[in-house]
């Protein structure tokens, strides 16, 4: 009963605070519960999808390497090639070091290394342990060709099996020497048998081809698609040995000794006709644990946000309640008359207090308002027209500078820098009324434009400008370079790496040559031919637009057909060449 009586007399800001807090807490709680329920299901589906995708990527990568080794094995056994050479020189081993035979082996191993940049070592050795040849990628890796590779346990085991190709993991190959401390000796190797081609039916192994890869190249296949998940990935050879896993603790262990739930295996594929398997798995318990962690974090963040909002509302309540009370006291202090209009005072809250103060103040302000209203209206109208008349380039430039200073005051340095660059562009656009400007002014404009574009491309744009001092005062049609540079940025393919734009100048025989190069994918020859025809006005193709054509037309109209624009392109990039007379602007 007491609460019911107190509620009408409670301050209006207290009422608003109480009601707003109740609404925020209710809505936030219900929304959070609903979102968390939906999120937990979608997060689990997403994780499962990511793990499947990662497993498929590892499988595709491993299959590609397996197929390459399989094809290399077939190549070795082709007519009168290396397998034949090893077979025929068994009776006289020294023949293998004859110039022709040795060159075949060296050329083959070198070509194999260069055919795949993920291969670390390619090793060819005979089954009798008498001969070994190798080639490694880069510096810092040395394979000892005097090493008895047939003494390796996995080679002994492989020699007894019927498999043509196997896959093994070696944490520290004893035949390998690393000259770089930052390199890792770990290798994943594909090993293929080389058979005696003089007795093909007997399947006698006369040698082995061993190709080494770094485990990092397998892991990089996941990183390339940006997958971060809780899945486990395994490559298991025919002996059930784990030769690769994202969990280093299980390498070289027997896969059959690991325990899995039936539902945890998401992928189990074999490579070709081999018994090598790629397996991807995830535990429901691990997934749920990850989801629960995220849900708790989200719930904690939501609770903190609610508490912050309640705290802010309470501060606002106290602040504005005091402000209104101060305003009412000030109004009472300056009142000296009466108004005809009165506001009803029903409750003893802030609005009721202001209503009482307003009634007192109205008596003295009514006459003044009546007399001043018309004059004030006319003054405001005049000010509006004056402000509208001031909206010119100078006003806009000052406005940009004001916004930039405000951004600096609020520590938004990146926005401030962008506004500065944009202001430079704007000033360059409005301060010149001549069609021909100094080269220095044109370069100031294009530099500001590129600086602004760097905010868009972040670290994916690199600009190189070679601007010699002896051409600063030469003339150039205004806005000649910007459309060309914009073309290079606009047609940059997505995920194509860093775009490099290079602007260079040269002068010879009173002719100024400007080259704008970009390292994009280049233009097909037939497309390049049509593009140049379009630019030169020989033909017209709608898909190329009018920007480059307009530049060429302006130059030829100003200086004659000797000058203009030409485009060259190949697989290394595109170069737009602009020729102008090397003369000062008139």
Secondary structure, DSSP 8 states (H G I E B T S, - for coil): -HHHHHHHHS-HHHHHHHHHHHHHHHHHHHHHHHHHHHHHHHHHHHHHHHHHHHHHHHHHHHHHHHHHHHHHHHHHTSTTSHHHHHHHTSSSGGGGGSHHHHHHHHHHHHHHHHH-TTEEEEEEEETTSS-EEEEESSSSEEE-TTS-GGGSHHHHHHHHSS-SEEEEEESS-TTEEES-TTS---EEEEEEEEE-GGGGGGT-EEEEEEEEE-HHHHHHHHHTTT---S-EEEEE-TTSBEEEESSGGGTTSBGGGS---GGGEEEEEE-TTSS-EEEEE--HHHHHHHHHHHHHHHHHHHHHHHHHHHHHHHHHHHHHHHHHHHHHHHHHHH--S--S------SSSHHHHHHHHHHHHHHHHHHHHHHHHHHHHHHHHHHHHHHHHT-SHHHHHHHHHHHHHHHHHTT-HHHHHHHHHHHHHHHHHHH--SSEEEHHHHHHHHHHHHHHHHHHHGGGEEEEEE--GGGTTBEEETTSHHHHHHHHHHT--TT---EEEEEEEEEETTEEEEEEEE-S----HHHHHHHHHHHHTSS--GGG-SHHHHHHHHHHHHH-TTSEEEEEEETTEEEEEEEEE--B--
